[in-house]
Amino acid sequence: MTALRFQWARMDDLRARDFHAAKLLRDTVFVVEQNCVYQDTDAYDLQCWHLLAWAGDDLAAYLRVTDPGSKYPEPSLGRVLTAPAFRGQGLGQELLTEALQRCDHTWPGQANRISAQQYLLKFYQSFGFAPIGEMYLEDDIPHIEMLRPSVLQK
Ligand SMILES: CC(C)(COP(=O)(O)OP(=O)(O)OC[C@H]1O[C@@H](n2cnc3c(N)ncnc32)[C@H](O)[C@@H]1OP(=O)(O)O)[C@@H](O)C(=O)NCCC(=O)NCCS
């Protein structure tokens, strides 16, 4: 089992080389691996939380969380990935668990809304997300919006 060290930071608190590592992985996964020409770097990067999961010196997994009132009224996880070499070891699960704990701590009482790739419906359901609405295409990839009610509201 790979031991992870988590780094939760705003852009201004990330070293350039840490953001570079995250961007490199985002490009590797979402542009190259998924064969999708899309605008990955965007304005949300400047005002969201970045969650980096390090395995020694390697960035093994990553996601970002946009603030409430930014992309959606609720905080929103996005750009969720595990580096190809680290898949299938439970790191995605650890990453989501850490991120949702951070969200619940940062924005107590807030739900979380995501635009999920449809093939991962069950993965996100296992964290309490429920699909809302119909499937839609985003950058030609089937997506579905999902909402996880706040743990405090349950
Ligand atoms: C999705 C992703 C983050 C999972 O990472 P991972 O570290 O391999 O995941 P884990 O080992 O923690 O697996 C957890 C669960 O994820 C689900 N899962 C993982 N890969 C999957 C796949 N290719 N298809 C469907 N479900 C998958 C399974 O439910 C798995 O549970 P199981 O092992 O009990 O079957 C990784 O496959 C990835 O980076 N994919 C490409 C990027 C992407 O599509 N991101 C999502 C954008 S919405």
The ligand as an ORCA input file, in Angstrom:
! r2SCAN-3c Opt
* xyz 0 1
  C     -11.002      7.427    -11.483
  C      -9.632      7.296    -10.904
  C      -9.264      8.591    -10.164
  C      -9.640      6.129     -9.896
  O      -8.361      6.072     -9.323
  P      -7.791      4.750     -8.586
  O      -6.721      5.214     -7.662
  O      -7.412      3.733     -9.602
  O      -9.079      4.274     -7.791
  P      -9.157      3.216     -6.596
  O      -8.077      2.197     -6.736
  O      -9.230      3.971     -5.318
  O     -10.552      2.544     -6.915
  C     -11.695      2.988     -6.250
  C     -12.910      2.669     -7.067
  O     -12.876      3.456     -8.258
  C     -13.696      2.815     -9.221
  N     -12.924      2.763    -10.452
  C     -11.576      2.889    -10.579
  N     -11.232      2.850    -11.872
  C     -12.390      2.708    -12.560
  C     -12.703      2.596    -13.942
  N     -11.743      2.661    -14.896
  N     -13.992      2.427    -14.302
  C     -14.968      2.379    -13.366
  N     -14.725      2.481    -12.045
  C     -13.459      2.632    -11.650
  C     -14.054      1.466     -8.699
  O     -15.356      1.577     -8.153
  C     -13.071      1.248     -7.574
  O     -13.592      0.448     -6.587
  P     -13.268     -1.151     -6.577
  O     -11.786     -1.248     -6.526
  O     -13.950     -1.594     -5.319
  O     -13.857     -1.694     -7.821
  C      -8.568      6.971    -11.998
  O      -9.004      5.827    -12.715
  C      -8.322      8.093    -12.976
  O      -7.479      8.963    -12.740
  N      -9.048      8.104    -14.113
  C      -8.826      9.099    -15.175
  C      -9.286     10.468    -14.795
  C     -10.791     10.587    -14.624
  O     -11.571     10.085    -15.420
  N     -11.180     11.302    -13.555
  C     -12.545     11.509    -13.193
  C     -13.087     12.775    -13.718
  S     -14.797     12.993    -13.224
*
